Amino acid sequence: MNRARKVLIFGGTLLAAFGMLYGLHYAVFVEHQTLDGMGGSLARAFTNAGEGRAGDSRLALTAYRDIKYTYVRQVDLHSHWIGLAMLMIVLGVVFDEVAFGERARFAIALAMLLGSIVFPLGVILQTARMAGLGSVLAIAGSAIVIGALGATAVGFMKDDKGGAT
Amino acid sequence: MLVFGGIALIAAGMLFGDIFAVFVLHQNGGQTGQALLGAANAVAAQDSSAVKVAFARIGNLLEDRGTKVDAHVHMIDAGYLALLLALLQPYVNLSSSSKKLLARLFLSGALLLPVGIFLIHYVGLAYSPFPVIGWASVLADSAGALLIIVLLIEGWGFRNYMRDGNATPVEPELPKDRTWERRMLLSGGTVLVLLGFVYGAWYAGINLYEHENREMVILKNLLEQPAGAGGIGSSVNAYGMLQAEKAVQIAAHSHIIEFGVLAILLSFVQPFVFLSEKWKRIWVRILLAGSLILPVFVLLELKLGLLAGAIADVGGLMVVVALVGMLVGVVRHTGSLDAEPGRAR
């Protein structure tokens, strides 16, 4: 097994296990409480408004917005981490059929791994009061993954008359 | 076992998703909108107890919808993982009996996980010793933990293989043929994934924050409507449209990527599909066409309405039919191993 395939398969397996552990932790210790907080604050906003307490209603609505902002990104983090990991493993199995030299394939595999770590990391930083840095990392990570995937697609399409190895 | 179980899980998960989309999704959305309208009217009438009743109803509807979506997604993803594990088996340095046990445990967990998620809405907190976690959640979490344990042991076996620099595969590797089916699935799948990534990046950059801001504006408008104001209905409609807009955009993004990965995975198992070339190509064409039709027409639902929704459902059904067709080929392959060599018809 060459270096590029090792990076994709081993890196992907580690990322998948990490993403699933994060998901298990999140489901057991965080998600139910978060959903309760999100639904509860929205219900409070309406109930307070129904009781004529406009100030409390606005506060509850702000709490709803903040909890939902974090919740959406935490769920995205979990699903994107595992999704990218699975894609890496799948590509790792067939990466010899990308019609580039070994060094180029290794560089593409490294870019896939880097982007797959940086993109979800940026998403989680957006929830940790580092929205600016988080957005930069998320954009950079997704751009790296898109570039690597585009190169892989070109490699597969070029490889019409036989395997690269 | 993993190839058969993986394709069966994906086909079952997609069929469940199609049934959910046709019989539950739109009705659930309509009922949620009605409940929100009731809550807004109760706010305008300063009736806080009616607000609480309306929100209990909304929470119930959202849980109903969310658990069904999760069951659909987790069953398909577990199927993908089963196919992946099947591909990795030649490089997992464990005994044959251990691998069979792991495969059985994985498929058991993969079945129990979506079943547990599906039951969360119906079982609720009945007889549960926990304040917010019911027995169905315990079942789902335990099944998820089982999948993680199996994955870690498989990873350990893979590590053992990797540590031996001169190791040869412990099982015969998958045949690396260059058939038309394999090339079409491989390149078509990669293009689908790429399209999904580009669309996802566009959605995150252009729509995500705008949707979040618009939701707050609509909710503020709803809460500040005076009693008897005619704007409540239009605000609830705007909220419903926003939710629909988000749902179709996210669904288009996730489905096109999942179908791309599925196509790549299926390219590996084509040697196990014991069908004639003609039928193999037919299933590949149907699968790729359905994989494009579903996300494109899901995206067009807001412009074309129910017609687009119906075409999207047909696209999903095309993928399911192609999967079942390939599954029949896998069953025939296992049968052919025990029989005299024959010619596929």
Chai-1 contact restraints between the chains, C-beta under 6 A:
chainA,res_idxA,chainB,res_idxB,connection_type,confidence,min_distance_angstrom,max_distance_angstrom,comment,restraint_id
A,T13,B,G155,contact,1.0,0.0,6.0,A-B,restraint_1
A,A17,B,L151,contact,1.0,0.0,6.0,A-B,restraint_2
A,M20,B,I148,contact,1.0,0.0,6.0,A-B,restraint_3
A,L24,B,G144,contact,1.0,0.0,6.0,A-B,restraint_4
A,A27,B,D141,contact,1.0,0.0,6.0,A-B,restraint_5
A,H32,B,V132,contact,1.0,0.0,6.0,A-B,restraint_6
A,G39,B,G59,contact,1.0,0.0,6.0,A-B,restraint_7
A,A43,B,F55,contact,1.0,0.0,6.0,A-B,restraint_8
A,F46,B,A39,contact,1.0,0.0,6.0,A-B,restraint_9
A,F46,B,V43,contact,1.0,0.0,6.0,A-B,restraint_10
A,F46,B,V51,contact,1.0,0.0,6.0,A-B,restraint_11
A,T47,B,S48,contact,1.0,0.0,6.0,A-B,restraint_12
A,T47,B,V51,contact,1.0,0.0,6.0,A-B,restraint_13
A,A49,B,V43,contact,1.0,0.0,6.0,A-B,restraint_14
A,A49,B,L223,contact,1.0,0.0,6.0,A-B,restraint_15
A,G50,B,A42,contact,1.0,0.0,6.0,A-B,restraint_16
A,G50,B,V43,contact,1.0,0.0,6.0,A-B,restraint_17
A,G50,B,Q46,contact,1.0,0.0,6.0,A-B,restraint_18
A,G50,B,D47,contact,1.0,0.0,6.0,A-B,restraint_19
A,G50,B,S48,contact,1.0,0.0,6.0,A-B,restraint_20
A,G50,B,V51,contact,1.0,0.0,6.0,A-B,restraint_21
A,E51,B,S48,contact,1.0,0.0,6.0,A-B,restraint_22
A,G52,B,Q46,contact,1.0,0.0,6.0,A-B,restraint_23
A,S57,B,L223,contact,1.0,0.0,6.0,A-B,restraint_24
A,R65,B,M216,contact,1.0,0.0,6.0,A-B,restraint_25
A,I89,B,L84,contact,1.0,0.0,6.0,A-B,restraint_26
A,V90,B,V261,contact,1.0,0.0,6.0,A-B,restraint_27
A,V90,B,I264,contact,1.0,0.0,6.0,A-B,restraint_28
A,V93,B,L87,contact,1.0,0.0,6.0,A-B,restraint_29
A,S142,B,A201,contact,1.0,0.0,6.0,A-B,restraint_30
A,I146,B,F197,contact,1.0,0.0,6.0,A-B,restraint_31
A,L149,B,L194,contact,1.0,0.0,6.0,A-B,restraint_32
A,A153,B,T190,contact,1.0,0.0,6.0,A-B,restraint_33
A,A153,B,V191,contact,1.0,0.0,6.0,A-B,restraint_34
A,A153,B,L194,contact,1.0,0.0,6.0,A-B,restraint_35
A,F156,B,L186,contact,1.0,0.0,6.0,A-B,restraint_36
A,F156,B,S187,contact,1.0,0.0,6.0,A-B,restraint_37
A,F156,B,T190,contact,1.0,0.0,6.0,A-B,restraint_38
A,M157,B,S187,contact,1.0,0.0,6.0,A-B,restraint_39
